[in-house]
Amino acid sequence: MGLRRIFLGSMIVSFAAAALLGIAALLLPRYGPSEEVLVSAALFAAFSLLALFCTIVLEKRRRWELSWWLMWVGIGSSAAALVTWLILVWFDRNLDSRTEETVDKVGSTFMVVAIVLAQSGLLSLPRFDRRSADRVRRATVGVSAAMAATGIFLIWWLDVIEGFIDDDLIFRGMGVLLILAICGTVITPILWKVEAVKRADAYESIPGKLKVAITCPRCRMQQVLRTGPSACSECGLRITIGVQEPRCKCGYLLYQLTGDQCPECGRVTPESDRWAASSEELTAEGRGGADTADIGASPSEPRRPGLRFAQSQPPRDF
């Protein structure tokens, strides 16, 4: 069982347990779970979520590189923060004020490190072609790192600098950094999605909306229909026309290419099989049966965008 499944299962179980315990505490205030149990379940869920984020990034990084190590630091920090906070929840009455303050600072430090590493790791996953979008991502990571460093400094040495710097000014500055970090975290995946859509549109060699001349398979009337769902103008047979670029299962556009290797997944395909349908297309065609036709090029020449039409049942009376 992988780390991702372990932390995912732990998070789901912890959230479910926290929800059930909270409902029990509201419905049965006298006999419900104690405050320590509720807080412990919530802590397990929160820090399992942080460890899950770090694990997602960890699985996409090469072993022994810097980001790989940083994700392990994030997982360790989340576990250390969990243990530290559980000590405060269950044994705070047995700790003197000085020890409790030290444990609180240690737990807060581990929590800040785990949060900023998980966030920075997730932001490092998208790949941008535009420098402006990549700069937004890098600026967000930098702001988050600065906020984390400032937060850790304030956790340990706020009492020392209180007489030299106005507390209100410090927390105003932290608020500005927090707003910038949140905005960058939200904007980065939006920019990645927009760029991915533009990239996909640029890869298409034909427009999505076309008019196709076909012959109705039932009444044999020749006519011109648009792509998408339509119907025969003579007999009313419903026909769906889809124009699909020939691609491998990894999304590689297989149109007028000469290379044997897919630039996306790196798979090497012999020339005799280079224009064959991918496994997903074959599965879709198998489901379509005799009602599905594929008009394309032969394996001996570069395959052009295929036209697929699937005839459905006669129109129903509504």
Number of C-alpha atoms within 10 A of each C-alpha: 5 9 15 17 12 13 20 19 15 18 24 15 15 22 20 15 18 21 15 14 19 21 14 15 17 12 11 11 11 10 9 16 17 13 13 13 17 18 17 18 20 20 21 23 24 17 25 25 21 24 29 25 24 30 25 17 20 22 14 11 16 11 11 9 9 10 19 19 15 20 25 17 19 28 25 17 24 29 19 19 25 21 15 19 21 18 16 18 15 14 11 15 10 10 13 9 11 9 12 17 13 12 19 17 17 18 22 19 21 21 24 20 22 28 21 20 27 25 19 23 22 17 20 15 14 14 12 17 11 11 9 11 19 18 13 16 24 17 15 25 22 14 20 24 19 16 22 22 16 15 19 20 12 17 15 14 11 15 9 10 11 12 9 7 11 10 12 9 10 14 13 11 12 17 13 12 20 16 12 16 22 13 12 21 20 12 16 21 17 13 19 20 14 10 17 16 11 11 12 10 13 10 11 14 12 13 8 13 11 15 12 15 11 15 14 20 13 13 12 12 13 14 14 13 20 15 19 16 14 14 19 21 14 13 14 16 19 17 21 18 20 19 19 14 21 21 18 21 13 13 14 15 19 21 16 11 12 10 13 14 13 18 12 11 12 10 12 12 14 11 13 10 12 23 24 19 18 17 11 12 15 12 11 12 18 11 11 14 10 10 13 16 15 12 11 14 14 11 14 11 11 16 20 18 20 16 16 18 21 18 21 13 10 13 11 6 4 3
